[in-house]
Amino acid sequence: MSNKKTESENNFEIAKKVAIRYGFSDSSDFMPVKTKIIKTYKSPDMFGETKETICELLHSYIRSNFHKEKKVKFIFHSNIDKDSRKYITRKPGLKTAKICLSSIGLDDAFAEAKIISCAVNILNEIGHKDLLVKFSSMSDKQSTDQYLRDLTASVYKNIDYATSECIKKLKKSPEEAHKFIHTNNELEEIRYMIPSYIKYLSEKNKDHLQETIEYMDDHEIPYTLSAELFESTGHTMSTLFEIIDTKTNKPIARGGRYDKLSNIFFKRSIEVVNINFLVDVKHSGKYVVKKTRPMKPKIFLFHCGVSAKKKILSIISKLEKEGIHVAHKAHLSSVSEQLAESEGRKFPYILVLGQQEILENNIRIKIKKSKIIKNIPIDKLAQNLKLITRLHK
């Protein structure tokens, strides 16, 4: 009985702890503030609970010092603790928690990559092993509307290859028809005849999507471009992504970049990326949500250069799976800001990844206590770190 209770409690705790080790703040440090602004939106049916939560987070960010100082914020939040700054006890009947990861204030593709990397590690930890990441991107509403008009014209031009159900959906909603065409096996031929939405993306959006995907290259996670990920509301102006379980072929996490929302509701330009876990994360009915203390790792991972920045997340992910937790400011490109962070915390071990290290497939470690500096092969980093941290306590 105790084992079952422990298992049910651990699922939520694992998600929270992995997120905090990745540098996400516990939402008790940064509470979503409910706002009535979203109720004035003209099409509430198109808005949804996910974007409502994002608006609450944006409202909190605008009211915080983080916004005044223009600082980036990574947040772990859930339906368990969104209404309390300290503690909340749920009734015995509540057995699940909906959890999300958000990044606010960062326009770099690193935001999407960090959220996806963390989400994959969380899903691995709670039992999902066969994962596939799907990517897509959206353009501005004008380009999207033009695509849907061209899609409609193309289907009618090649109507002999379309099914009656496809035509029915096209009359009802071109967006719905788009998704139907890209998911229905009977419409494989017409898929080659309709225009590709990628051609309607701006060069900026194409580059951002490409950069997001490049971050995944060193991860041991399969990914693919997917035309079926699509949204025409105008809220999403860039990347869309989805994590599916390949055994069931069902999505278990979904997210995207929603920079447009802050302009719609708050008349400000604030970058925001969010992912929602679509699976229920179990926890005990008597569970008490407490403020989780941030991890205090002994290792700081420092990077220098674009290629090092793109590789750093895969290194963090692999170390995380080995139970080695590292601090980093990987979203920063400035060398001085990273140095200030590492010196301020007085980490006993510093890892350095630069252009030279990438070429040599090494990573440099500095042991402050003994003043030793040595190179370690990246593929043997975890086992070497375990040995070094034991020898130089």
GUSE-372181 format. One record per residue: x, z, y negated of N, C-alpha, C in turn; residue in one letter. Coordinates in steps of 0.02 Angstrom, whole numbers, plus 50000, padded with zeros to 5 digits. Example, Ala and Ser with C-alpha at 12.3 -4.5 7.8 and 13.67 -1.06 7.14 Angstrom:
GUSE-372181
506605039050284506155039050225506605039050165a506425035450112506845035750053506455039449998s
//
This chain:
GUSE-372181
500425000050060500005000050000500445000049937m500965004149938501405004649881501774998149868s501954994449923502294988149916501854982949881n501194982849899500734978249867500664979849793k500634986349777500564988449707501184986349668k501774987349699502394985549666502424978049652t502214974049702502224966849695501764964549639e501174967449634500694965449582500944967349513s501284972949508501554974949443502164970649424e502564968749474503184965349459503084958349431n502554954849450502454948049427502444947649350n502074952049318502054952049245502714954549216f502984959849247503614962649222504184957649227e504214953849282504744948949290504704943749234i504104941349221504014936349167504264939049101a504084945249087504284948349023505034949349019k505324951849073506044953349073506464947049069k506274941849106506644935549102506614932749031v506034932948999505954930448931506384934348882a506404940848889506794945048843507544943848854i507754942748917508454941148930508644934348901r508164929948894508284923448864508294923748788y508154929648760508174930448688507494930148654g506944930348694506274930648666506104937848647f505784938748591505574945448570504934947348605s504884953648622504254956448647503744955948590d503144953748605502654952848551502444959348518s502624965048547502484971348512502934972048451s503484968048448503904967948389503634963248335d503194958748357502954953548312502244951848332f501764955748308501084955148331500714949248301m500374945248342499934940148315499384943348272p499274940648212498764943348167498174938648168v497594941348184496984937148185496824934748115k496614928448110496444925648045495784921848050t495394922147997494744918647995494814911447974k495424909447955495524902547930495324897347981i495484898648045495344893648096494604892348106i494174897148086493454896248095493174890948047k493564889347996493334884447947493504877347969t493874876748024494064870048046493454866048067y493434859648047492824855648055492644854048127k493144854048173493004852448243493264857948289s492934863648291493184869348331493234867748405p492814863048430492834861448501493494858148521d493804854648472494444851348485495034856048476m494894861948450495444866448432495684870348492f495264874648521495444878048582495814884648573g495804888648625496094895348623496854895148613e497194890248642497924889748636498134889148564t497824884448528498024883248458497784888848413k497254892248433497034898148396497574903548398e497864904548458498404909448465499014907448424t499174900948424499744898548385499634899848311i499024898748287498864900148217498944907548200c498754911848246498834919048236499584920848231e499984917748273500714918848270501004916248204l500784910348183501024907548120500834912048061l500224914648064499994919148011500444925348008h500624927948067501064933848070501754932148043s501994926248061502664924048039502684923347963y502164920447934502124919447861502134926147825i501814931247856501784937847824502404942147837r502864939547877503444943647898504064941947856s504584946147866505224944947833505584938847862n505404937047925505724931347957505584925047917f504964924447891504794918547852505154918547785h505194924447754505524924947689506264923247695k506564925247751507274923947761507404917347798e506864913747814506904907347849507274907947916k507104913147953507424914348017506994911648074k507334909448127506994907048187506764913048228v506174912448259505904917848300505674915048367k505924917848422505684916248489505274922148514f504664920748537504194926248553503884925448622i503874930948660503494931348722502854935148706f502274932348723501654935848708501134934548762h500634938848766500124938348819499464941148794s498944940248835498284943048817498254950548830n498774953348859498774960548873498924964548810i499454962448774499674966748719499594963448650d499164958348645499104954948580498714959048529k498344964248551497934968048505498224974948488d498834976248509499114982848497499864982448483s500104986448437500814986448420501204990948467r500874995448502501245000248544501044999748617k500475002648634500275002948704499545000848711y499384998348770498684996848784498564997648859i498055001348878497895002448948497284998148966t497354994149018496794989949038496374993249092r495744991249095495294993949145495494991649214k495314995349267495504993449335495284986549356p494764983849325494504977349344494934971449323g495374972449273495784966949248496414966249290l496494960549323497044959549370497544954249348k497404950649295497844945049276498034945349203t498574941849187498794941449117498984934249102a498724931549047498924924949024499524925748978k500074922348993500674923248952500894916648921i501244917248864501474911548826502184912848800c502544907448786503184907848752503134903448690l503384905948634503344902048571504014902248534s504144896848499504714896448453504434894648384s504624898448333504384897148265504984896248219i504974890948180505484889948128506074885648148g506034882048205506594877948227506364870848242l506644865948206506434858948216506874855348267d507404858548290507864855648339507534855348408d507724850248447507474849548516507674855348560a508154859348537508354865348574507764869948586f507284870148539506704874648546506304872848609a506154866348618505794864248678506204865748741e506854864148737507284865048796507334872348817a507394876748768507454883948784506804886548816k506244884548788505594886748814505484884148885i505654877748897505564874848964506034878249014i506664879248994507154882449038506934889449057s506714893349007506474900149020505854900149064c505384895549050504764895149089504904893549162a505374888849174505554887049242505844893049279v506284896849245506574902749277506044908049292n505574908949248505024913649259504614911449321i504444905049323504044902449379504424902949445l505084901749443505504902649503505474909849527n505534914549479505564921649496504904924149526e504344921249505503704923649531503454919249589i503914914849615503754911649679503654904149679g503684900749622503584893449620504274890149622h504424886649677505084883849686505114876249677k504574872749695504564865449693504254863149628d504674862349576504414861049510504634854149485l504214851149443504364844949409504144845549337l504584843649291504424843949219504234836949196v503654836349166503424829949138503474830149062k503704824549033503784824048961503384818248932f503174819148871502894813648832502994815348759s502754811048715502814812448643502224809248608s502044811948550501504809248510501784807148443m501454802248412501644799948346501124802648296s501134800148235500634802248185499954799448205d499434802348175498744800448194498594793148182k498884790348129498764783348114499024778848170q499634780248194499924776248248499544777248313s499314783448325498934784948386498264781248385t497934781148328497294777548321497394770048333d497944767448307498094760248317498204758748391q498564763348425498684762448497498024762348535y497564766948519496924767348554496514761048543l496554758148482496204751848469496504746148511r497174746048513497514740848553497384741748627d497344747948649497174749448719496484746748737l496004748048694495314745748705495294738048710t495634734848663495644727448663495984724748726a496514728048748496874725848808496464726548872s496084732048877495664733148936495114727748939v494794726448882494264721348882494544714348895y495154713148873495474706648885495614705648960k495764711248994495914711049066495374714649106n494754713649086494194717449114494094716349189i494344710649215494274709349287494664714349330d495164717549299495574722449335495334729649324y494824730549282494574737249266493964738849310a493894745049327493304747349365492744749049317t492144749549344491564751249302491634758249271s491944762749310492044769549284492544769549226e493044765249230493534764649176493204762249112c492764757149118492404754449059491944759749030i491634763549073491184768849051491564774049010k492154775949035492564780948999492834778048934k492984771548934493244768348874492724768448818l492094767248836491554767348786491444774348759k491534779248803491434786148782492014788648740k492634787448763493234789948728493844786048751s494174782248706494784778648725495334783348750p495354789448722495854794248745495734796148818e495104797348835494924799048903495074793248950e494954787148926495114781148966495864780448978a496254782048927496984781948934497214786448991h496974792548992497164797349044496924794949113k496314792149115496024789849177496434784049206f496624779349163497014773549185497684775649215i497994780749186498664782849208498654787749266h498064789649289498024794349345497644791649405t497304785949396496894783149449497274777749487n497324778449552497704773849595497404766749596n496744766349585496414759749587496594755349527e496874758549475497004754949413497754753449402l498114752949457498844751949452499004745249417e498624740049432498764733449402498654733449327e498104736449305497954736349233498444740649194i498764745449227499264749649193499844745449167r500004740049202500544735749180500334730949124y499684730549112499424725749062499284729048994m499144735548995499004738948932499644740548895i499614741448828500224742948790500514749848808p501164750448801501494756948813501484761048749s501264767348754501224771548694501914772948664y502434772848706503114774248681503294769448624i503044763248628503204758248576502894760148508k502414764548508502084766548446502414772648415y502914775448447503264781248420503764779148366l503844783448317504364782148266505054783148298s505564780548265506254781448290506434788948292e506184792648244506324799848242506024803348303k505414801648320505084804748378505414802648444n505624796248448505984793948507506634797748517k506994798648462507634802248465507534809548485d507004812648458506864819648474506684820448547h506284815748573506094815948644506714814948688l507134810148669507744808848707508204814948708q508264818248651508694824248646508424829948689e507764830748689507454835948731507604834748805t507544828448825507674826748895508414827648913i508854826148866509574826948879509764834148894e509404838848864509534845948879509404847548953y508954843548984508764844949053509254841849104m509714837649080510154833949126510574838449171d510804844049144511224848549182510834853849221d510174853949211509754858549250509614855349318h509544859549367509374856949434508614856549442e508304853349393507574852649392507404845249382i507024842249427506824835249416506344834649357p506404829249320505954828049264505784820649261y505244819049225505034812149219504644811149154t504644805049128504194803349073503504802149101l502994804549067502314803949094501834801649040s501544795749050501064792949002500404796649001a500254800449054499604803849057499564809749010e500144812448986500134817748936499984814648868l499414816448840499174812848780498704817448741f498754817148675498294820948633498204817248567e497584815948549497454811948489497154815948432s497164822648436496874826748383497284826748319t497934825048324498364825148266498724831848258g498574836648302498924843148298499634842648324h499734838448375500394837648405500734831548374t501314832548344501654827148310502304825248345m502444828048402503064826448436502984827748511s503424831748539503474832448612502874835848644t502684833148702502204836348747502564837248814l502434842748848502754843748914502294847748959f502424846949024502004850149075502454851649135e502374857449165502744859149226502234859249283i502364855249335501894855049391502234857549455i501814860249499502034862149566501954856049610d502504853149635502474846949673502124847649740t502074853849765501714854849829500964853849820k500694856149764499974855649752499814850049702t500344847549668500264842449615499814844849558n499824851349546499414854249493499864857049438k499654856349374500054859249320500024866849321p500594870049311500604877449309500854880149242i501074875549198501254877449130501214871149087a501004872149025500904866248981501044868248909r501374863648872501514865348802501704859248761g501954860648701502144855248656502354857948588g502514853348544502694855048475502084854048430r501914859348392501304859248351501464860548277y501944856748251502144857748181501574856448132d501114852048151500574849948106500094855648090k500034860548135499534865848126499654869948063l500284871348046500424875447987500214871847923s500274865147923500054861347864499294861247859n498954860647916498224860347916497914866847890i498184872447914497854878847900498184883147847f498844882147837499194886647790499564882847734f499504876147734499814872047683500564873347677k500884874647733501604875847735501894871847793r502534870147787502874866547841503264871647883s502974873347940503314878047986503314874848055i503904874548086503974871548152503774876548206e503374874348254503174878848308503114874948374v503404877948426503364875248494503064880748537v502624878848583502284883848624502184881248696n502214885848744502034884148813501574889648840i501044887548874500584892148906500664891748981n500674897449015500674897549088499954896949111f499804891749150499124890549172498944894549234l499464897349267499334901649325499234908749301v498814912449336498724919549319499314923549343d499594927549299500164931849318499884938749334v499924940649397499604946849420499944953049392k499544958049381499804964749366499294969849388h499494976049393499054981349416498504982649365s497914984249389497364985849344497494991949301g497914996449325498075002549287498705001849246k498934995549240499574994349207499554996249133y500074999549110500135001349039500694997149009v500524993148960501014988848928501404992948877v502044993348887502474997048841502954992348807k503224994448752503724990548717504354990248760k504554984248779505144983348822505764983148779t506254987248796506874987248758507274980848770r507554978048716507954972048726508564973448770p508764968348808509354969048849509974969448805m510474973148829511114973448793511664970748837k511704964148843512214961148886512914962348858p513414962048902514104963148883514464956648868k514124951048881514444944448873514094940448818i514494937448774514214933048723514464925948736f514014921148738514184914148751514184910348685l514764907948666514864904548602514964897048615f514664892748575514744885548585514964882148521h515284876548529515534872748471515444865248486c515024861948448514924854748457514264853048490g514034846948480513384844648505513364844548581v513884841848613513884841348686513884848248719s514224853048688514234859948714513544863148706a513214861748650512554864648638512044862148689k512114855848710511644852948758511774855548829k512374858048842512534860548908512414868048916k512374871448860512364878848861511754881748896i511174878448890510564881048921510604880848997l510904875549024510954875149097511434880649123s511954882249084512414887549103512054894349102i511674895549050511294901849044510804902349102i510464896849119509974896849173510294898549240s510884895449254511224896749318511484903949322k511734906549266511964913549265511374918349274l510814916649243510204920749249509994921349322e510034915849359509834915849429510304920149472k510924921149446511414925349482511384932549457e510914934049413510844940949388511344942749334g511644937649302512124938849248511794937049182i511744941849138511384940949075511874940249017h511794934948977512244933748922511854933248857v512164935548803511884934748736512134928148708a511744925148665511944918848634511524917548572h511774913148531511394910548474511424902948478k511204900448535511294893348550510904888748503a510394891348469510014887048423510394885948358h510924889848347511324889148286511874884048298l511994879748250512544874948255513154877448217s513044882148171513584884748129514044889248169s514684887848167515194891848201515224898848171v515204899348105515274905848072514694910548088s514074907848093513504912048110513554914948181e513784910848227513874913248296514424918548300q514974917348264515524922248263515304928848234l514914928548180514664934648149514234938648198a513824935148237513384938448286513794941748341e514304938248366514694941048422515124946948400s515424946548340515844951948315515434958048296e514834956648269514404962248248514174966548306g514084963448365513844967248424514424969948466r515044967848451515634970248487515584969248562k515474963148583515434961548654516124962048686f516184965248744516834965748777517074959048807p516604954448819516794947948848516494942348805y516914937548787516694931748748516824925448788i516314921348797516384914748829516364909448774l516814904548779516854899248729516784892548764v516304888548740516204881848767516244876848710l516754872748710516854867648659516954860848689g517124855948647517204849148670517764848548722q518324852048711518884851748758518684854648826q518324860248823518094863448886517614858948924e517184855348888516714850748921517104845348958i517614842548925518014837248956518374839649018l518594845949017518974848849073518524852349124e517864852449109517364855949151517544863249160n517804866349107517984873449107517604877149053n517644883549055517394887849001517914893248990i518054894748927518584899648911518284906548904r518614911548932518384918448925518924922648891i518704926848845519144931548811518924938548829k519384942448858519244949448876519544953848821i519124956848780519364960348721519814966248737k519644970048789520014976148805520744974648822k520864969648864521544967948886521834962148847s521424959048802521644953348762521844947348804k521564946848864521704941248909521244935448891i521534929348888521134923248879521284918648937i520774916248972520884911849029520324906849035k520464901349070519964896149082519664897049152n519004896049156518644896649220518264890249232i518294887349292517884881449307517144883149299p516764878849266516054880249253515664881249318i515824877349370515454878049433515614884549470d516134888149449516304894549480516244900349431k515874899149377515824904149323515504910649346l514944910149381514574916149401515004920849444a515324918149496515704922449540516324925349505q516624921549460517194924049421516994929549372n516414928749340516174933749293516024940349328l515724939949387515594946049426516234949749442k516754946049461517394949049477517734951949415l517754948149361518084950249299517754956449270i517084956549268516744962349239516834968649281t516964967949346517114973849388517824976349377r518294971549369518994973449362519164976249294l518794974149242518974976149174518434980549141h518184985349180517674989949153517994994749103k
//
